[in-house]
Amino acid sequence: MSSVLEDRSTIVPVHIDGEPERVRRIREQAAERFNILGWPTTRSEDWKYTSLTPLANIDWKIDQRQPEGKAPASPFGDKPIAELMFVNGALHANRAALANEHPGIRVMPIAEAMETESFTHHFARYADYEKHPLTALNTAMWQDGAYIEIAPGTVVEGFIHLLYVGGGNAEHPIVSHHRNLIVAGRGSQITVIESFYGKGKYFTNTVTEIVAGDGAVVDHYKFENESLEAFHIGTVQIHQERSSSVTSRTIATGGGLVRNEINAALTGEGASLSMEGLFVLSGKQHVDNHTVIDHVAPHCDSVELFKGILDENARGIFDGRIIVEPDAVKTNSRQTNKNLLLSETAIIDSKPSLEIHNDDVKCNHGSTIGQLDEEALFYLRARGIGADEARNLLVYAFASEIVERMKIDVVRENAGRALFARIPRRMPERRSESR
Amino acid sequence: MLDINDLHAGIDGKEILKGLTLHIGTGEVHAIMGPNGSGKSTLANVLAGRPKYEATSGTVTYQGKDLLALPAEERAREGVFLAMQYPVEIPGVNNIYFLKAALNSVRKHQGQEELDAMEFLQLAREKMKLVELDEAFMNRSVNEGFSGGEKKRNEIFQMAVLDPKLAILDETDSGLDIDALRIVAEGVNALRSEQHSVLVITHYQRLLKYLVPDFVHVLADGRIVKSGGKELAEELEQKGYEWIESEMAIAQ
């Protein structure tokens, strides 16, 4: 595939072989949109906490050559029923053949799915490239990604894993635009895990659209574990139909500058959504979590819980909005953000918000920011548990509310490992003593 | 076992213990009684190494070691146990996991083999019966949602599992009904032996009916002002702390 130079302010859309006319048109519209909108700035309310200047100033190149050295290993071994691995935006390994033998399961690179009815119907319908510059950029530039379609009534046991690996360096900054579409048919059930790893300096710009049909049950996990030099901007756009049930979990432990957008629209009566997030940051990491839950239909429930653990000079953001539309009566919605600061130099901005357009709803929201409980720390130490271990126990305890709810053992263990990899082993009271 | 000599200590620069001297021999049970604000809890916290409590002068020697030089976890590993007045709730930390980690860090320090999950559970079940705690408690988060009495019994349960050489009970009896009080006392009595020493800190004499001490000390204004046998507790119960205070006033 050719290398495409992106000018800082204007882009020319990518086209891939065999692309249908509709996709071609969407790409051109999206490119045009990006060229009008430009990179977002902190003047925009949606981007007030995160400046993309360091990102926009780099001359990113699409380069799907495999990086040298050994291909990375999957964190889940042979546990997924199907796995697609993408390296710098290109398909690297496809382990979906066995799963695809089931008539109700389709797991394939999205570039191969463009002629399917479902793709034609759903692609780019939910992730809004009119308003969101990075979604526009992705929609114009994507090279590959995953397409998952589960036939009505099909209950998929186990989970599907999408693994994205990035790699680059200062002389050779590489961008990957991943594009995924997950369609869960009426009454189907599926668990999909996306995970992001990498080495060096690169930029991941990913968009995943998820459609949960009537009564479908979808569990989606995103493990963002990029290299500490990497930029990651991702949108997960969830569209829920009648009585569907979606659980979305975003675990962010990696990346230098990260924006996680998780948006859901509850468009069918009786839909329910659980949106959870955990971000564990240290060093100079900057992770901006931005969520919008749009209650469109009546009788829907949403529960949102984001927890942040921040150490050293890290900065975290939780900016969550819940919108209850005029027709969405009997909405039941709860939004919570809790943060644990492990250092005096870590920063968290927490901005929960509700926007309610009818008066027959039950909604609440709140956020907390705290430090490790010194009393609890002493209690553990007074029983013989070392200071470092006690601290880790309490940090894990804070995260456990989210980690322990992960139903798949190997996934839960992976989350626990990722969490501890980011927490420097340092006693909190050493700081207070040195003051 | 424990020698406290002329200990001055306090918190936030405020001196609360003003020259406390106390000797606890191996196998002895001592009770310290005193009115509110006399320094009872400060003594317990200084001995256990709670941050912010500071000893300004004097010495505390535990089994020949300078206790005050050790961090809290080292004291615990050396066999000092503090049953807390206000056990803290720790959501997300499983009771049984926590206690197993605690026991194994103590055992490791003392050169004993660590217990595996099965061995630990067997021990825990046995000790749970002693304090009449339901096994369901063990799989909950540490003290989370426990009643006051359950928290105190959990302290005694932990003590029974950790088998400390020196147990310090900081007002473990306060707020307990008579059944819970009896259970706490039985827990402590089970620990009593020629190798174990116990320091019971209490405001009331009630507990000492079930847990008969070898020595009773009265703490007032940061000093031991009177020491005696178990009958001193009864005398205090009858005459009240005003009796001590008036005696002190006369002495001055």
Interface residues (C-beta under 8 A of the other chain):
Chain A: D373 E374 E375 A376 F378 Y379 L380 R381 A382 R383 G384 I385 G386 A387 E389 A390 L393 L394 Y396 A397 F398 A399 S400 E401 E429 S432
Chain B: A48 G49 R50 P51 P71 A72 E73 R75 A76 R77 F81 L82 M84 P87 V88 I90 P91 G92 V93 F98 L99 A101 A102 L103 S105 V106 H109 S141 V142 Q158 L162
